[in-house]
Amino acid sequence: MSVLPQCKTIDDFACRLSDGLGKRAAKFTRDMIIGIHRSRSVNLSEIAGALDERISPHALHKRLSRNLARTELISTLADRLLHYSAAAVTSETRLVVTSYGIDKPHARQMQYLHSRSDDASEEDGSGSAYRVCEIIANDPGSNQYIPLLTTLWSRHAPGYVSDADAVRQAIDRVLAATGQRGVLAMDAVFLPSSIIEVLIRIPHYRFVATGFGTVQYRRHARDIRELTEQCDTPFGGTIFKVHNEAQAPMTEESLLLMHFGSIPVQLSDSSRPLSLVALKTTFTSGKSGKNASLLTSEPKPRSRQAHMAVILTFLAIRDVADTLKNQKRDFHPEDFRVLTYSRLQLLMTLLQCVVFFESRSMVVQKQVASLKPIEGNYVRDFLLPGEVEALRNS
């Protein structure tokens, strides 16, 4: 998934991204991208301090803050990133969709952060008014990823409809850029189930998503968890999973046996054929692991390989989402200090530009589950190949 290989340095990338914006807008864009990259911060004071300018840091801070009002750059820069990366997205590329809130518990003056009736009654139970959607591309069999788009909205801003509508708009924007290529990958751990429910009902979306609630099976409404339990699972394999047992002093890695199969289902209000892929796991001790119910828009998988494609997409969601989360954490994005909504949106877009550039040299980190043993200092209930060989030679 190589993107802009000719841009070797952050300076090259900043110049390419700002080309044609106009003299002042281009300089501001270059300064912000280079400053965020050097300072590892979205704080304007730290960004100003990281730039080699002949004016005082205070004067530079004021100039950067003033130029953050260039709201036209929000869509311009995001569209350019999409244009650069769209060609790398194929029909089988996973488009991992995540959404989360940004909390500023002690802020009182920030625009659209609070309303007169602010509470924690929003659709996912979170009181965070500022919400973020991220869409990340990852190819099957690849450990590379591309942060395609980051959007930020407020539940109190004019024109707000719902979180689901904001996420849908972000997805439509990405699919328009890719020519409708890509498979949405959604997990209720990273995207509220209320939003997933809306998205899987959009007819032209191809997706793999964690299932919940009820579906139609043989013209009857059935609980998806019960169907998963009852589904035949003729295919099998092994999986390695990292977990923390209660009161265990060290993180453990276990070898699990997995069994999987699928059945055709539909949503209650749609005639679109879907497939429910049931994944069941068992520890080598015989203890049952967690089951997973996966809904997919793809035709009913018949082979083991087709089932594994759905399962691998599900397993990749957490790894891709957590890798980007850890990458962004290095910049402390919650430490922003801007008061207006549009300035915050542009600031997050500029951070996305830096993350986009740096992700080209990063790889997806296996965090939770893998078809191969996960690297790390874990207590394992199985022997690694090198340990087996050592026992044979002892």
RAQUI-V736504 format. One line per field, one symbol per residue. psi: psi as a letter, one per 40 degrees, with the letter a starting at -180 (. if undefined). A space follows every 10 residues. Layout:
# RAQUI-V736504
psi = ???
This chain:
# RAQUI-V736504
psi = fhhfdegdid dddddddehe eidddddddd ddddddddef iehdddddde igieiidddd ddddddeeeg dddddddddd ddddeddehi dehhghhiii ihhgdeideh hfdiidfhaf eideeiehdh ihhhhhhhih eieiihhdhh ihiieeiheh didddddddd dddddddefe iihhhhhede hhddddddde ehdehhihih iiaiihhfei hihdddddde hhgeiiaiih hhihihehdi hihihihihi aiihiiidfi ehhihhhhhi ihieeehhai ihhhhieiih hdiddddddd dddddddddd dddddddddd egeeeigidi dddddddddd dddddddded eiihhhddii eihhiigihi fihidddddd dde.
